[in-house]
Amino acid sequence: MIHVIERPATPEQISEMLESLGSYIKLAVDVERGILAGGGELHADCEARLLEGRSEQTDIWGADWIPETQEVRFEALINIRSRQSNPSMTILDADLRRRVESVARSLLEE
């Protein structure tokens, strides 16, 4: 199940987002709006949920959240963006990684 999270996630939401993959949650994080979509099997599915709202594609970045270790990982196919100077699946810009991590932690960390 994919949830759009605008306030700290409830334990029930975390559990539902874990249903697809079990040990981690795929995320699409809107760094401008400070929200995320999480769950499902693909980062692109989460990205699509944000795009259905007011999010702009250039503001959305893919990551994973590992609840057990409270870790954020910054690799996703949706991050490959030559026009935004990110030709890699990994978010290369350190400041952007910090922004993605900040949003993820503020909404998902226990």
N, C-alpha and C positions, 0 to 999 in steps of 0.2 A: 504494500500500500504506500502511495506517495502522499506526503503531507506537505503543505506550505506552512512554514513555521515563521511567525512574526513575533511571538513571545516565547519565553523559555518553554521548551517541550515538556509535556507531561510524561511520566513513566509509561503510560499506555501508548502515547504516540511513538515513543522510542521503540517499544516492543513491536508495534505494527510496522514501523519502518524497517525493522530487522527481519521481518517475515521472509522477504525474498532471498537474502544472502546469509542470514544467520549470525555472522560474527562482525559484520561491518555494514555501514549505511552509505550508499552512493548519494552524493550531494551536488546540487547546483546552487551556488551562493551569489546573490545579487549584492555586490560590495557597495553600491550606491544607496540602496534602500535598506540595507542591513537585515535582509531576510534570506531564507533558504527554502529549497524544496528538497526533501529527502525520502529515500525508499526506492522501491522498484529495482529493476535489473540493469538499467542503463542511465548514465549521467544525462544523456539526451532526453530521456523521458522526464527527468526532473527539470531540465532546462525548459522543455515545452510547457510544463505547468507554470513556470514563472513568466514565460512569454505570453501566456493566456491572460495574465494580469497586466500590470503597468511596467514590467521590467523591460529593459533594453538589452539586446543580445550582447552588446559590447561590455555590459556591466556584469555579466553572468560568467562564473568560473567554476570548473568542476573540481571536486575533492571527495575524499572518503573520510568518514568518522568511525573510529574504532572505539566503541563504548568501554570495553574492558580495560583498555590502557589510556583512555581519554586522549587519543592521538588523532591528529589530522594529517592526512596524506594528500599530496597536491598533484596527482596524476589522473588525467582523463582525456579521452579523445576530443572532447569539446574545447579543450585548452589549446589545440593546434590552431594558431591564428597568426599567420605571417603578417597580415596588415596591422596587427597590434604588437608586433615585435616579439611574438611568442611562437616560434616554429616547432615547439616541442609539446609532448603530452604533459610534461611537468611545467608548472608555473615557474618561470625563470626569474621574474622580478621579485626581489626580497620584500619590498614594501607591499606589493600586491599579495604575496603569500601571507604576510602579517595581517592584512585586512581580511582575507578569507578566513584565516585562523581565528581572528577576533570575533567575527560574526558567528562562526561555527561554535566556538566555546561559549559565547554569551547565550546562545539558544539551545545548546545540547549538553553542556558540561553539567555533571551532577554536583 
